[in-house]
Amino acid sequence: MHEDAYFSISRLQGSHWWHQARAELSENIIRKYLVEENPVCLDLGCGPGGLLNLYKSLNSKLVIGLDVSPIALKLSRAECPDARLIAADLNSFLPFSEDSFDVVSIFGVLYHEWINDECGVLSEVARVLKPNGLLLLVEPSFPILERNADAYVMGARRYRLKQIEKFISQTELITQWSSYFSAFAFPIALLIRWVEAIIGRKNNTDHTESADMKPVSPLLNKFFLALARLENSIFARGGRMPFGVTLIIAARKKEMK
C-alpha cells in the first residue's frame, strides 16, 4: 500500500464501524471453530496491527504479525507491543516450519497488486497450519464495487466467494463457512462507484485519501455499527448474506489420516 494508507487505516481501526464489526465477527468465528485453547496465531499482511490485539484477547500462546512494509510493522509494534513481528514477502515461502499455527488470518491481502499467486499463498498457509488448524480470510468482494478506495490501497482485484473457494479447494484446506458481509453498505459503495465514474476515477499513483478511508460522523458511525451488529447476529445463527462489500471464509486444514 501507499505509505499514507497505513496511517489512515491505523487511525480508523479502533473506531470505524466497519473495522469494529469485522473484528467482532472475526472473534465470533474464531471462537466457534478454534480447537486449541491457547492458540499460536499468525496474521499475514498484518498492516497496522488491528487484528493482533484480538488474538491477544483469545489467550493466545504466541501472536505473530508478518508484513513486507516497515511502516506497517512499526505501527503494529505500537498497536500490540507483545506481538512478534516479522518482515517477509508473501510471494516467497513463509519463514515457518510445517504445522506451526493453530490460526492463520489473511485480511485484505490477496487482492493487492504485489500478490502474484493467490493459490501459492494459500498453499503456504496450509503448510504452516497444524492439522485441523483454522484459516480466517477476508477480502473485498464484487468487481463492480471497485473504486478510488481500492486504488488508494493499491488493490488490483475484487473477488466472488466461488473464486476464493476454488483457490482453497486446490490446497489442503477445506471451507467450513463463507459469506459476504456488510450487505447494507453494498448500495452505498455502488453509489460511490457511480459518482466516481461521473467525476472521473483516480489511478493508483494518486495518493489522495479516498472518502472510504476518512472518519464518518459519530452518529452515522453508531448507526452503521448497529446495522453491522444486526447482520453479525444473523451470522451467529448460521445465516449467510448473498452479497456485501466484503467476503469472509473460515477454512480448516485437513486432518492427517
Secondary structure, 3 states (H helix, E strand, C coil): CCHHHHHHHHHHCCCCHHHHHHHHHHHHHHHHHCCCCCCEEEEECCCCCCCHHHHHHCCCCEEEEEECCHHHHHHHHHHCCCCEEEECCCCCCCCCCCCCEEEEEEECCCCECCCCCHHHHHHHHHHHEEEEEEEEEEEEECHHHCCHHHHHCCECCCECHHHHHHHHHCCCEEEEEEEEECHHHHHHHHHHHHHHHHHCCCCCCCCCCCHHHCCCCHHHHHHHHHHHHHHHHHHHCCCCCCCCCEEEEEEEECCCC
